Each structure stands twice: as C-alpha cells, then as structure tokens.
Amino acid sequence: MAIENQDNTTTVREIKPKNRRIMGAGGPDDDGDNRWPPWLKPLLKENFFVQCKLHADSHKSECNMYCLDCMNGPLCSLCLAYHKDHRFIQIRRSSYHDVIRVNEIQKVLDITGVQTYIINSARVVFLNERPQPRPGKGVTNTCEVCERSLLDSFRFCSLGCKIVGTSKNFQKTKKQLAVMASDSEDSYSSNNIHSRQKKIKVQSFSPSTPPPTSVNYKTAKRRKGIPHRAPLGVFLDNWYF
C-alpha cells in the first residue's frame, strides 16, 4: 500500500494477512486442484471488521473491503484511494458471520451449489461454514461438508465448504467411507442371515409334538359320569332294621 509522507515522498507498506486457519482456505491444494482464483482462499481466512491501522483516527476505519488484485489483507474505505484501478469487493456481516452479496461475488466467482440467503433485502452467501449444534427437524438435505441444514437445491452452505466439498481429496475420502459403510451393512446382513439359518436348523432338530392317536383322543374326550345316589327308601329301610 502506498502512503504519502509530509515531505511528498512515497513509501510502500505491505499489510500481511493474519494467519487464521479456515477449513479449505489455508495453503495450496494437496490434490493439485488450482481451478479457484488465487484471491479466494486468502479472502476466506481474513479477519474483517477490525480497525484499520493506517487510518485509526478516522471514523471510517473499519476494514470491510478486500482487493482481489493485491490480496494484501482487509482494507477500509480510505485505503481504496490507492486501489482505484483494482477489483475489490465489500464484506458484510450477519449474526457475527461474514457474507458477501451475490451480485458482487458472482461477477468473479462461480457460486453454483452454494445456498443463498436474503438479508436486509439483499441476497448474500456466507464465506465460511457456521456451526450448527442440532440439525433441523424434518431436514432432508444438508451441506456435504459440515452437514448444516440446506434447501434441497443446494449442496454447500458457504464458499469455504464448496472448496472442500469439490476437492479431489474430499471426493476420494467420501467414496472410501461409502464403500466402508456398504461393507459394514453387507456384513451385518450376512450375520443376520447366518443367525436365522442357525435358528431354523436348531428348530428342525427339536422333536415335534406327536399327533393324538385314536386311543389318546378317546381318553382325552371321556368324561366322568354323573354320580347317582342311593334311593331314600333303601336308606330308611336299613335304619329301622
């Protein structure tokens, strides 16, 4: 960044971005995927909405701008005087998370698959993932990376998640996990089938109840007869004699 001194000399001061680890935003791609613009990953790991060190005395010293050509850290509105012929974008904030308007970012980046939101009458996308402690009820679609609830027509919740979710390493790991899950299900099903077959064999060796024979059937059906008492007269005759 160029700064004019009192003696009309010009010095150049470079603002180095702070090191902040963001998923999918730090360092070069391990899988050699270089399809993203060089400014995207440095953008995702920046700390915005901090006070500008060069214009701390101004009330417009909040750093919410980013130069896509210089990639030398967040800028305030006064810093843009030294980036007249450069491309820059403005970062906004929603619920303590950085967002950018769709009509600005889609001019320089393909955001297909990233869910958009309407905030303050403007459609925006989030820069990085947002923690979600519990999934929403009845949710049928989630972010492929962080599993945040999404509408059915989207795959990712933020630009950072899209970088990770479309990388070759992530896709390879995802396929490996799917194969492992499939093998686990097959093993579980095989164990269930073996257990059922074993149970059937055990039951087949158990003696069955023999069918009732004709003798047993008659014996089982026979009931005791009604008891008959001696006539009263016979009892009286024995009493008197």
VEXDO-710838 format. One record per residue: x, y, z of N, C-alpha, C in turn. Coordinates in pm, whole numbers, plus 32768, in hexadecimal, padded with zeros to 4 digits. Atoms other than C-alpha are relative to their C-alpha. Last residue first. Layout:
<pts>
((X; Y; Z); (X; Y; Z); (X; Y; Z))
...
</pts>
This chain:
<pts>
((7FDE; 808E; 7FEA); (5F32; 57D6; 97B5); (8091; 7FF6; 8022))
((805D; 803F; 7FA2); (5EAF; 5938; 97D7); (8023; 7F6D; 801D))
((8002; 7FBB; 7F7E); (5FDC; 59E7; 9746); (7FA4; 7FB9; 8064))
((7F8B; 8028; 7FB2); (6019; 58EF; 962C); (8002; 803F; 8088))
((8012; 808D; 7FDA); (5EBE; 5925; 95AD); (8076; 7FCF; 8052))
((805B; 8006; 7F90); (5EED; 5A9F; 95BD); (7FEA; 7F6F; 802D))
((7FBC; 7FD0; 7F8A); (6022; 5A90; 94DE); (7FA7; 7FF6; 807B))
((7F9F; 8065; 7FD7); (5F77; 59B6; 93E0); (8049; 802D; 807D))
((8048; 806D; 7FBC); (5E54; 5AA6; 93D6); (805E; 7F95; 8031))
((8018; 7FDD; 7F73); (5F30; 5BD0; 938F); (7FBC; 7F8F; 804B))
((8089; 7FD0; 7FE3); (5FAF; 5B34; 924D); (7FEC; 8018; 8095))
((805C; 806E; 7FE0); (6128; 5B1A; 9235); (7F76; 8037; 801C))
((8013; 801B; 7F72); (61D4; 5C3E; 9191); (7F9F; 7F8A; 8012))
((8089; 8024; 7FDD); (624D; 5C42; 9029); (7FF9; 7FDF; 8094))
((8010; 805E; 7F8E); (638F; 5CF7; 8FC3); (7F6C; 7FEB; 8021))
((8044; 7FB9; 7F93); (6386; 5D94; 8E64); (7FEC; 7F9F; 8074))
((8092; 7FFD; 8000); (6485; 5CEA; 8D84); (7FC6; 804A; 8077))
((803B; 8050; 7F94); (65F1; 5D49; 8D68); (7F68; 800D; 7FFC))
((801C; 7FB6; 7F86); (665A; 5DD2; 8C19); (7FC1; 7FA3; 8067))
((805C; 8040; 7FA2); (66FB; 5D27; 8AF1); (7FF4; 8051; 807F))
((8089; 7FCF; 800D); (6790; 5E14; 89EB); (7FA1; 7FC5; 8068))
((8004; 7F71; 7FE2); (68FC; 5DEB; 8A51); (7F72; 8034; 7FFB))
((7FE5; 7FED; 7F72); (68D8; 5C76; 8A64); (7FF7; 8091; 8026))
((8077; 802A; 7FB4); (682F; 5C6D; 8913); (8013; 8014; 8094))
((806D; 7FA2; 801D); (6944; 5D40; 8877); (7F84; 7FDC; 804E))
((7FEB; 7F88; 7FB1); (6A52; 5C76; 8920); (7F90; 8063; 7FEC))
((8013; 8024; 7F71); (69C5; 5B3B; 8893); (8010; 8079; 8057))
((8090; 8015; 7FE6); (6997; 5BD1; 8736); (7FE6; 7FDD; 8091))
((8034; 807E; 8036); (6AF6; 5C5E; 8736); (7F6E; 7FF1; 8022))
((804C; 8056; 7FA3); (6B46; 5DCE; 8773); (7FCD; 7F84; 7FBA))
((8091; 7FED; 800E); (6C4D; 5E5A; 868A); (7FB6; 7FA1; 805B))
((8041; 8067; 8052); (6DAF; 5E53; 8715); (7F6B; 8018; 7FF6))
((8068; 803F; 7FAE); (6E3D; 5FA2; 878A); (7FB7; 7F97; 7FAE))
((8082; 7FC1; 8009); (6F72; 5FEC; 86BE); (7F9D; 7FB4; 8056))
((806E; 805D; 801D); (70CB; 5F86; 8729); (7F7B; 8048; 8000))
((8056; 800F; 7F8B); (71CB; 60A3; 870F); (7F8D; 7FA2; 7FDE))
((7FD5; 8073; 7FB3); (72CA; 606C; 85F8); (7FA9; 7FEB; 807B))
((801F; 8079; 804D); (720F; 6155; 8507); (802A; 7F83; 804C))
((808D; 8020; 7FF3); (720E; 626A; 860D); (7FDD; 7F7F; 7FB6))
((8017; 802C; 7F77); (7386; 6263; 8622); (7F6F; 7FD8; 8014))
((7FC9; 8086; 7FF2); (73A4; 6273; 84A9); (7FE8; 7FCA; 808D))
((8059; 805D; 8046); (72B6; 639B; 8495); (8031; 7F71; 8010))
((8078; 8010; 7FAD); (737B; 6457; 859F); (7FA0; 7F9C; 7FBF))
((7FDB; 8051; 7F8C); (74BF; 641C; 84E4); (7F87; 7FE5; 8058))
((7FF1; 808A; 8030); (7423; 649B; 83A3); (8023; 7FA3; 8074))
((8083; 8037; 801D); (73A9; 65D4; 8457); (8008; 7F6F; 7FD1))
((8043; 8017; 7F81); (74FF; 6617; 84EE); (7F75; 7FC3; 7FEB))
((7FC3; 8076; 7FC3); (75A7; 65E7; 839D); (7FBC; 7FDF; 8084))
((802D; 8075; 804C); (74B2; 66D9; 82FC); (8037; 7F80; 803E))
((808E; 8016; 7FE1); (74EA; 67DC; 840F); (7FCD; 7F83; 7FB8))
((8009; 8037; 7F79); (7665; 67B9; 83F3); (7F70; 7FE3; 8026))
((7FD1; 808A; 8005); (7652; 67E9; 827C); (7FF8; 7FBD; 8088))
((806A; 8050; 803C); (757B; 6922; 82A6); (8028; 7F6C; 7FFA))
((806F; 8008; 7FA1); (7675; 69B8; 839A); (7F90; 7FA9; 7FCA))
((7FD7; 805A; 7F95); (7798; 6964; 82B6); (7F92; 7FEE; 8066))
((8001; 8088; 8035); (76E5; 6A00; 818E); (8025; 7F9B; 806A))
((808B; 802B; 800C); (7699; 6B38; 825B); (7FF6; 7F72; 7FCA))
((8033; 8016; 7F79); (7805; 6B57; 82C4); (7F6F; 7FD0; 7FFE))
((7FC9; 807F; 7FCF); (787A; 6B26; 8160); (7FCC; 7FE0; 808B))
((8044; 806B; 8049); (778F; 6C3C; 80ED); (8031; 7F77; 802E))
((8088; 800B; 7FCB); (780B; 6D25; 81FF); (7FB3; 7F91; 7FBC))
((7FF7; 803C; 7F7B); (7973; 6CDF; 819E); (7F77; 7FEE; 803E))
((7FE2; 808E; 8012); (7924; 6D20; 8031); (8008; 7FB9; 8086))
((8079; 8040; 8034); (7877; 6E69; 8087); (8017; 7F6A; 7FED))
((805D; 800F; 7F91); (799D; 6ED0; 8161); (7F80; 7FBA; 7FD3))
((7FCC; 8067; 7FA9); (7A8D; 6E8D; 8042); (7FA3; 7FE7; 8076))
((801A; 8081; 803F); (79B4; 6F54; 7F53); (8031; 7F8D; 8058))
((8090; 801A; 7FF9); (79AF; 707D; 8041); (7FDE; 7F79; 7FC2))
((8020; 802D; 7F79); (7B27; 706B; 806C); (7F6D; 7FDD; 800F))
((7FC3; 8084; 7FF0); (7B5A; 707D; 7EF4); (7FE0; 7FC7; 808A))
((8051; 805F; 804B); (7A63; 719C; 7ED3); (8036; 7F72; 800E))
((807E; 8011; 7FB9); (7B14; 725A; 7FE8); (7FA8; 7F99; 7FBA))
((7FE8; 804C; 7F85); (7C6A; 7222; 7F52); (7F7F; 7FE5; 804A))
((7FED; 808D; 8022); (7BF4; 728E; 7DFA); (8016; 7FAB; 807C))
((7F74; 8028; 800E); (7B6D; 73D9; 7E78); (8009; 7F6A; 7FE6))
((7FE4; 801E; 808C); (7A01; 7431; 7E35); (8092; 7FD9; 7FE9))
((8056; 8069; 8034); (798E; 741B; 7F9E); (801A; 7FDA; 7F70))
((7FDE; 8082; 7FC7); (7AB5; 74DD; 8028); (7FB1; 7F91; 7FBC))
((7F74; 801C; 8020); (7A95; 7609; 7F41); (8026; 7F75; 8032))
((7FFB; 8029; 808D); (791A; 75FA; 7F5B); (808E; 7FDF; 7FD8))
((802B; 808B; 800A); (792D; 75FC; 80D7); (8002; 7FCF; 7F6F))
((7F98; 8057; 7FCA); (79FB; 773B; 80D0); (7FDC; 7F6D; 7FF6))
((7F96; 800B; 8064); (7903; 77E6; 7FEA); (8070; 7FA3; 8030))
((7FA6; 7F8D; 8008); (77E7; 779E; 80DA); (8067; 7FE9; 7F92))
((8036; 7F8F; 7FB3); (76C0; 76B9; 8128); (8054; 807E; 7FF1))
((7FA4; 7FCA; 7F9C); (7706; 75B3; 801E); (7FC2; 807A; 8043))
((7FA4; 8065; 7FCE); (7639; 74C8; 7F44); (8056; 8032; 8073))
((7F77; 7FD5; 7FE7); (7506; 7593; 7EE6); (8053; 7F8E; 803B))
((7FBF; 7FDF; 807E); (73B3; 7545; 7E42); (8092; 802A; 8011))
((7FE2; 8075; 8053); (7326; 7488; 7F6B); (804F; 8020; 7F83))
((806D; 801C; 805A); (733B; 75AE; 8059); (802B; 7F93; 7F9E))
((8008; 7FB3; 807C); (744C; 7591; 8158); (7F7D; 7FE3; 7FBA))
((807F; 800E; 8047); (7483; 751D; 82BE); (7FFB; 805E; 7F87))
((8061; 7F9B; 7FDA); (75F3; 751C; 8320); (7F83; 7FF2; 7FAA))
((8084; 8038; 7FE0); (76A5; 73D5; 82E8); (7FA0; 8067; 803A))
((8016; 7FE9; 7F71); (7807; 746E; 82F4); (7F77; 7FD1; 802F))
((7F85; 7FF6; 7FB2); (788A; 73EC; 81A6); (7FE4; 8009; 8096))
((7FAF; 8077; 8014); (776C; 736F; 80CD); (807D; 8000; 8055))
((7F82; 7FDF; 8041); (7686; 747B; 815A); (8058; 7F83; 7FF9))
((7F9D; 7FBB; 7FAE); (7539; 73E4; 81BA); (807C; 801D; 7FAD))
((7F85; 7FDF; 8048); (73FA; 7373; 810E); (805C; 8050; 805A))
((7FDF; 806D; 805D); (72C7; 72BF; 8198); (8081; 8019; 7FB5))
((7FA1; 7FD7; 8067); (7288; 7394; 82CD); (8026; 7F88; 7FAA))
((8036; 8018; 8086); (714C; 7331; 8388); (805C; 8028; 7F90))
((8060; 806F; 8008); (71C3; 73CC; 84CA); (7FC9; 7FF5; 7F72))
((808D; 7FDC; 7FFB); (72F4; 74A9; 84AD); (7FA5; 7F87; 7FF0))
((8041; 7FF7; 8084); (744B; 741E; 84F9); (7F6D; 8021; 8010))
((8065; 8067; 8016); (74DB; 7473; 864E); (7FC4; 8010; 7F74))
((7FFD; 8068; 7F99); (7618; 752A; 86B1); (7F9D; 7F90; 7FE8))
((808D; 801B; 7FE6); (763F; 75E6; 8567); (7FF9; 7F8D; 8065))
((8021; 8075; 7FAD); (7793; 7686; 853C); (7F6A; 7FF5; 8018))
((8033; 7FD4; 7F7E); (77A8; 777B; 841C); (7FDC; 7F87; 8052))
((8069; 804E; 7FC0); (787C; 772F; 82EA); (7FD9; 803B; 8086))
((7FD3; 807C; 7FC0); (7944; 783E; 823F); (7F8A; 7FBC; 8045))
((7F78; 801F; 8027); (7905; 795A; 814A); (802D; 7F79; 8037))
((7FA2; 7FFD; 7F90); (778D; 7967; 8165); (808A; 7FD6; 7FD0))
((7FCA; 8084; 7FE2); (76BD; 79BD; 8033); (8064; 8010; 8072))
((7F73; 800C; 7FDB); (75DE; 7AED; 8004); (8026; 7F6D; 800B))
((7FDB; 808D; 8001); (7494; 7B5A; 7F6A); (8097; 7FF2; 8014))
((7F96; 801F; 8060); (7435; 7CBA; 7FD4); (8022; 7F6C; 800A))
((8033; 7FF0; 8089); (72F3; 7D31; 807A); (806B; 7FE6; 7F96))
((8011; 7F70; 8019); (73A3; 7D54; 81CA); (7FDF; 801C; 7F6E))
((7FE8; 7FB7; 7F84); (740C; 7BE7; 81BD); (7FFC; 8095; 7FE0))
((8029; 7F74; 800F); (738E; 7AFC; 80AE); (800A; 8043; 8088))
((8061; 7FD1; 7F9C); (7450; 79B7; 80B4); (7FDD; 8091; 7FE2))
((8006; 7F6F; 7FEE); (750F; 78F1; 7FAE); (7F93; 8023; 8064))
((8081; 7FC7; 7FDD); (756B; 7782; 7FB7); (800B; 8096; 8018))
((7FF7; 7FC1; 7F7D); (76A8; 7725; 7EFF); (7F7A; 8042; 8020))
((8006; 8064; 7F97); (7678; 762E; 7DE0); (8008; 8038; 808C))
((8064; 8068; 8016); (76E7; 771E; 7CD0); (8008; 7F98; 806F))
((8035; 8027; 7F7D); (77BA; 7837; 7D61); (7F92; 7F98; 7FF1))
((8073; 8058; 8015); (7897; 786E; 7C2E); (7FD0; 7FCD; 8088))
((7FF5; 8089; 7FCC); (797C; 7990; 7C7F); (7F7F; 7FB4; 7FE4))
((7F74; 802E; 8001); (79D4; 7AEB; 7BF7); (800E; 7F6F; 802C))
((7FB8; 7FC5; 8070); (7885; 7B83; 7B98); (808E; 7FC8; 7FF2))
((8017; 8053; 8076); (77CF; 7A93; 7C81); (8040; 803A; 7F82))
((7FA6; 8072; 8006); (7875; 7B3B; 7DAA); (7FEC; 7FAE; 7F80))
((7F74; 7FDA; 8006); (77D8; 7C91; 7D7F); (805B; 7F86; 7FE8))
((7FEA; 7FB3; 807A); (766E; 7C3F; 7D25); (8090; 8032; 7FF4))
((7FF9; 8058; 8075); (7673; 7B2C; 7E2A); (8021; 8050; 7F83))
((8075; 7FFC; 8056); (76C1; 7C16; 7F47); (8016; 7FAE; 7F81))
((7FE7; 7FA9; 8073); (77D2; 7BAC; 8034); (7F87; 7FF8; 7FA5))
((804C; 8020; 8078); (77B7; 7B18; 818F); (8028; 8060; 7F92))
((7FE4; 7FAE; 8076); (7890; 7B0E; 82C7); (7FB1; 7FCD; 7F88))
((7FC3; 804F; 806A); (77F9; 7A77; 8401); (800E; 8058; 7F84))
((7F71; 8014; 7FE3); (77B1; 7B2F; 8546); (8045; 7FA5; 7F9A))
((7FF7; 8057; 7F88); (7638; 7B0D; 8515); (8090; 7FD6; 8019))
((8085; 802A; 7FD4); (7652; 7BA4; 83B7); (8011; 7F9C; 8071))
((8008; 805C; 7F8D); (7782; 7C69; 8349); (7F6F; 7FE5; 8023))
((8065; 7FD8; 7F9F); (77E3; 7D0E; 8204); (7FF4; 7F97; 806D))
((802D; 806B; 7FA8); (7918; 7CF2; 812D); (7F9C; 803A; 8063))
((8022; 7FD7; 7F78); (794B; 7DE5; 800F); (7FC9; 7F89; 804D))
((8086; 8025; 7FD5); (79FF; 7D83; 7ED2); (7FEC; 802A; 8091))
((8013; 8013; 7F6F); (7B2C; 7E0A; 7E1C); (7F6F; 7FDF; 801B))
((8082; 803D; 7FE0); (7BB4; 7E07; 7CBB); (7FF7; 7FED; 8098))
((8001; 808D; 7FD6); (7CD2; 7EF5; 7C83); (7F70; 7FD0; 8016))
((800D; 8053; 8077); (7CF0; 8039; 7BBD); (7FFB; 7F6B; 801F))
((8066; 7FCB; 805B); (7CAD; 811F; 7CE2); (7FE8; 7FA4; 7F89))
((8025; 8076; 804F); (7D6B; 8050; 7DE3); (7F96; 8027; 7F98))
((7F87; 8034; 803C); (7E29; 8163; 7E9F); (7FE7; 7F83; 7FAB))
((7FC8; 7F95; 8054); (7CED; 8228; 7EE8); (807F; 7FD3; 7FBA))
((8023; 8018; 808B); (7C55; 80E1; 7F62); (8035; 806C; 7FA3))
((7F92; 8045; 8044); (7D13; 8106; 80A8); (7FE4; 7FEC; 7F6C))
((7F99; 7F9D; 8021); (7C18; 820B; 811C); (8075; 7FBF; 7FB7))
((802C; 7FB2; 8075); (7AFA; 810F; 8107); (8068; 8068; 7FD7))
((806F; 7FA6; 7FDF); (7BB0; 8021; 81EF); (7FDE; 8053; 7F84))
((7FEA; 7F70; 8011); (7C80; 7EFE; 8177); (7F87; 804D; 8033))
((8079; 7FAD; 8002); (7CA0; 7D91; 81D0); (8021; 8093; 7FFB))
((8047; 7FEE; 7F82); (7DE5; 7CDF; 8176); (7F85; 8058; 7FF3))
((7FA7; 7FDD; 7F92); (7EE8; 7CEF; 8064); (7FB3; 8021; 8080))
((800B; 806E; 7F9F); (7E33; 7C37; 7F4B); (805A; 8018; 807A))
((7F8E; 7FF7; 7FA4); (7EB0; 7D40; 7E55); (8004; 7F8D; 8064))
((7F83; 7FFD; 804A); (7DCD; 7CEC; 7D2F); (807A; 8003; 805C))
((7FE8; 8081; 8040); (7C94; 7C7A; 7DE5); (8083; 7FFB; 7FB5))
((7FD0; 7FED; 8089); (7C9A; 7DA6; 7ECD); (8024; 7F78; 7FC6))
((7F92; 805B; 8023); (7BC7; 7D6E; 8003); (8023; 8013; 7F6D))
((7FE8; 8008; 8090); (7AE0; 7E5B; 80BA); (8076; 7FA2; 7FE7))
((8065; 8059; 803A); (7A47; 7E4A; 8217); (800B; 7FF6; 7F68))
((7FCE; 8049; 8075); (7B5C; 7EE4; 82E6); (7F98; 7F9B; 7FD1))
((8024; 808D; 7FF6); (7ABE; 7FE3; 83CE); (8025; 7FB7; 7F7F))
((7F89; 8055; 7FFC); (7B81; 812A; 83C4); (7FDE; 7F6B; 800D))
((8017; 8061; 806A); (7A61; 8206; 8355); (8074; 7F9C; 7FF8))
((8077; 804B; 7FDA); (7A57; 82CE; 849B); (7FDB; 7F99; 7F95))
((8078; 7FE3; 804E); (7BBC; 8337; 8452); (7F8B; 7FAC; 8030))
((803D; 7F84; 7FCF); (7CD3; 833E; 8554); (7F7F; 8023; 7FB6))
((8041; 8018; 7F7E); (7D30; 81D0; 851A); (7FB8; 807C; 8033))
((8061; 7F93; 7FF2); (7D79; 8210; 83AD); (7FB1; 7FF0; 8082))
((7FD0; 7F88; 8045); (7EB6; 8147; 8374); (7FA3; 8076; 8011))
((7F8C; 7FCB; 7FB9); (7E70; 8039; 8478); (8033; 8081; 7FC1))
((7F8F; 7FEE; 8059); (7D12; 7FFC; 83F4); (8074; 8041; 804C))
((7FD9; 7F75; 8018); (7C29; 7F8F; 8508); (807D; 8006; 7FA8))
((7FA1; 7FD2; 7F9C); (7B9B; 7E31; 84E8); (802A; 808F; 7FDB))
((8043; 7FAA; 7F9E); (7A62; 7DD8; 8428); (805A; 801D; 8078))
((8038; 7F80; 8029); (7B0B; 7CBF; 8369); (7FC1; 8048; 8077))
((8053; 7FC8; 7F95); (7BF3; 7BA9; 83D6); (7FD1; 808B; 7FD6))
((7FE8; 7F7A; 7FCA); (7C77; 7AF7; 82A3); (7FA0; 8021; 8072))
((7FBB; 800A; 7F7F); (7C7A; 797F; 8266); (801F; 8089; 803E))
((804D; 804B; 7F9C); (7B71; 7979; 8157); (8043; 7FFA; 8088))
((8076; 7FB5; 7FD5); (7C13; 7A8F; 808B); (7FB8; 7FB9; 8072))
((7FD6; 7F95; 7FA5); (7D63; 79DE; 807F); (7F8A; 8053; 8033))
((7FD8; 8039; 7F80); (7CAB; 78AF; 7FF2); (803A; 8067; 8060))
((8071; 8036; 7FB5); (7BF6; 7973; 7EE5); (8028; 7FCB; 808A))
((8027; 7FAA; 7F92); (7D0C; 7A58; 7E66); (7F98; 7FC0; 805C))
((7F9A; 7FFA; 7F96); (7DBF; 7958; 7D8D); (7FD7; 8052; 8079))
((7FAE; 7F87; 8011); (7C85; 7909; 7CC3); (8060; 800F; 8075))
((8036; 7F8C; 7FBA); (7C14; 77A0; 7CEC); (8059; 8078; 7FE9))
((8067; 7FBE; 8050); (7C64; 769A; 7BE2); (7FC7; 807C; 8044))
((7FE3; 7F71; 8007); (7DAF; 763E; 7C7E); (7F96; 804B; 7FB1))
((8074; 7FC2; 8040); (7D5D; 74DC; 7CF4); (8014; 8098; 8003))
((7FDA; 7FBD; 807C); (7EB2; 743F; 7D37); (7F8D; 8043; 7FB8))
((801D; 8055; 8071); (7E2F; 7343; 7E34); (801D; 8045; 7F7B))
((7FAF; 8079; 7FF9); (7ED6; 73E3; 7F5E); (7FEA; 7FA9; 7F86))
((804C; 807B; 8005); (7E46; 7533; 7EFE); (805F; 7F89; 8003))
((8021; 8033; 8086); (7F1F; 7654; 7F67); (7FB2; 7F7F; 8008))
((7F98; 8046; 8049); (7F11; 76EA; 80C2); (7FD2; 7FD0; 7F78))
((7F75; 7FE6; 7FDF); (7DE5; 773E; 819A); (8060; 7FAF; 7FAA))
((7FD2; 7F7C; 802C); (7C81; 776E; 8128); (8093; 8017; 801A))
((7FFF; 7FF3; 8091); (7BE7; 7614; 812B); (8038; 8083; 7FCE))
((800A; 807E; 8047); (7B8F; 7628; 8299); (7FF8; 8019; 7F6A))
((808A; 8014; 8029); (7BFF; 7778; 831A); (7FFC; 7F82; 7FAC))
((801F; 807D; 8046); (7D44; 779B; 83DA); (7F6B; 7FF8; 7FE6))
((8075; 8037; 7FBC); (7D95; 7901; 842E); (7FD1; 7F88; 7FB0))
((800E; 8090; 8013); (7EE6; 7991; 83DB); (7F8B; 7FCF; 8052))
((7FEC; 804E; 7F88); (7EC2; 7B05; 83C4); (7FE7; 7F6D; 7FE2))
((8078; 8038; 7FC2); (7EE0; 7BA3; 8270); (8024; 7FAD; 807A))
((8005; 8091; 800C); (801B; 7C69; 822D); (7F84; 7FCA; 8045))
((804C; 8036; 7F90); (7FEE; 7DDC; 81F9); (7FF3; 7F6B; 7FEC))
((8050; 8077; 801E); (80FE; 7E5B; 8116); (7FBC; 7FCE; 807F))
((800D; 8054; 7F89); (817D; 7FBB; 813B); (7FA4; 7F8D; 7FDF))
((805A; 8070; 8017); (81FE; 8082; 8017); (8001; 7FA7; 807A))
((7FCE; 8080; 7FCD); (8296; 81D4; 8051); (7F96; 7F96; 7FE9))
((8060; 806D; 7FFC); (825B; 8310; 7F8D); (8044; 7F80; 8031))
((7FC6; 807F; 802C); (830F; 8452; 7FBE); (7F9B; 7F92; 8015))
((802C; 8024; 8086); (824F; 8599; 7FCB); (8046; 7F84; 7FC8))
((7F9C; 7FCA; 805C); (8318; 860F; 80FC); (7FE5; 7FD8; 7F71))
((8005; 7F6D; 7FFE); (81E3; 85E1; 81D6); (8064; 803D; 7F9F))
((7FCA; 7FC3; 7F88); (81CA; 8472; 8174); (7FFA; 8098; 7FF4))
((7FBB; 7F81; 8019); (80E6; 83D6; 806E); (802D; 803C; 8084))
((8023; 7F9A; 7F9D); (8093; 8267; 80AB); (8052; 807C; 7FE2))
((7FB1; 7F85; 8009); (808A; 8155; 7FA0); (7FCE; 8066; 8063))
((8055; 7F89; 8000); (8000; 8000; 8000); (8058; 807C; 8000))
</pts>
